[in-house]
Amino acid sequence: MSQPKLTLVTLGGAFGLQNVSPFCLKAEMLMTHMGLDYTMEIQQDPRKAPKGKLPYLLADGEVIADSELILEYLDNITQGAVYQGLSAKEHAMGLALSRLVDDHLYWLMVASRWLDEAWFPNVVEGFFHIVPKPFRGFVARGARKEVDQTLHLQGLGRHTRQEQEGFARRDLKALEDAVGSEGFLFGDEPCVFDYTIASSMAGVFDQQPPTWVTHVAEEFTGLKDYTERVQASVGVYGRESQASA
Ligand SMILES: N[C@@H](CCC(=O)N[C@@H](CS)C(=O)NCC(=O)O)C(=O)O
């Protein structure tokens, strides 16, 4: 069967990152690793995406919105290549770590960018530069209100910064202990779950300027080395200065 025509639609760059979204970078890393023929298209406004979030994949006209659903789709069209070689236990552990990264640490990263008064001007310029200057601050503050409400509902937004730092530190310690000091999560070759972890951590370590999550993450040098190993192995980097190698 010939491969469908694949277009990965992602957020663009900001904060010194070629792709500001860990979910988009994860899909890019995996599709590159799999040697798929695909093009990338940047959409600056996630509201225009089918589910209001990026990434999504166009596959011969079919729309697959959500990075995890993209993995499932790619696994289907490649007869299991995405999760190939993983034992049931490795799959379970990889999925649990993905949930930690995508559904917990991610929100702390969001809080550190959007809700830190001192960092927020970077969000205004990084995400809202397409809005004409006279309206930029107003539009950005409206979006921030929604982020604030989302974090409150999610729960992490109810904690003090110090408590949030504690949550982040425990997440990062768990990740560092899980990935180990050499190789990849489950051996000498990276797997899909390495891309989930490394795509998020690349954004944390390389965003400019650093946020408070970056400062906490700097305590975990083993995790930083691992993030570099994964990016180097696939030749896809989060940072703008080394977008593809
Ligand atoms: N579960 C989704 C999450 C995607 C996601 O949250 N994308 C963010 C960028 S990092 C987004 O588009 N946010 C726009 C919004 O929430 O309005 C996935 O894995 O694709």
The ligand as an SDF file (V2000), in Angstrom:
LIG
                    3D

 20 19  0  0  0  0  0  0  0  0999 V2000
   -3.9710   16.5020   23.6400 N   0  0  0  0  0  0  0  0  0  0  0  0
   -3.5240   17.3960   22.6000 C   0  0  0  0  0  0  0  0  0  0  0  0
   -2.9780   18.6660   23.2240 C   0  0  0  0  0  0  0  0  0  0  0  0
   -2.5750   19.6980   22.1770 C   0  0  0  0  0  0  0  0  0  0  0  0
   -2.3920   21.0750   22.7890 C   0  0  0  0  0  0  0  0  0  0  0  0
   -2.7210   21.3310   23.9400 O   0  0  0  0  0  0  0  0  0  0  0  0
   -1.8780   21.9870   21.9600 N   0  0  0  0  0  0  0  0  0  0  0  0
   -1.7240   23.3400   22.4000 C   0  0  0  0  0  0  0  0  0  0  0  0
   -0.3630   23.8740   21.9990 C   0  0  0  0  0  0  0  0  0  0  0  0
    0.8750   23.1800   23.0060 S   0  0  0  0  0  0  0  0  0  0  0  0
   -2.7790   24.1940   21.7590 C   0  0  0  0  0  0  0  0  0  0  0  0
   -3.0370   24.0810   20.5850 O   0  0  0  0  0  0  0  0  0  0  0  0
   -3.3950   25.0700   22.5460 N   0  0  0  0  0  0  0  0  0  0  0  0
   -4.3510   26.0120   22.0660 C   0  0  0  0  0  0  0  0  0  0  0  0
   -5.4910   26.2000   23.0140 C   0  0  0  0  0  0  0  0  0  0  0  0
   -5.6430   25.4120   23.9590 O   0  0  0  0  0  0  0  0  0  0  0  0
   -6.2440   27.1380   22.7780 O   0  0  0  0  0  0  0  0  0  0  0  0
   -2.4710   16.6990   21.7430 C   0  0  0  0  0  0  0  0  0  0  0  0
   -1.8080   15.7870   22.2320 O   0  0  0  0  0  0  0  0  0  0  0  0
   -2.3730   17.0340   20.5560 O   0  0  0  0  0  0  0  0  0  0  0  0
  1  2  1  0
  2  3  1  0
  2 18  1  0
  3  4  1  0
  4  5  1  0
  5  6  2  0
  5  7  1  0
  7  8  1  0
  8  9  1  0
  8 11  1  0
  9 10  1  0
 11 12  2  0
 11 13  1  0
 13 14  1  0
 14 15  1  0
 15 16  2  0
 15 17  1  0
 18 19  2  0
 18 20  1  0
M  END
$$$$
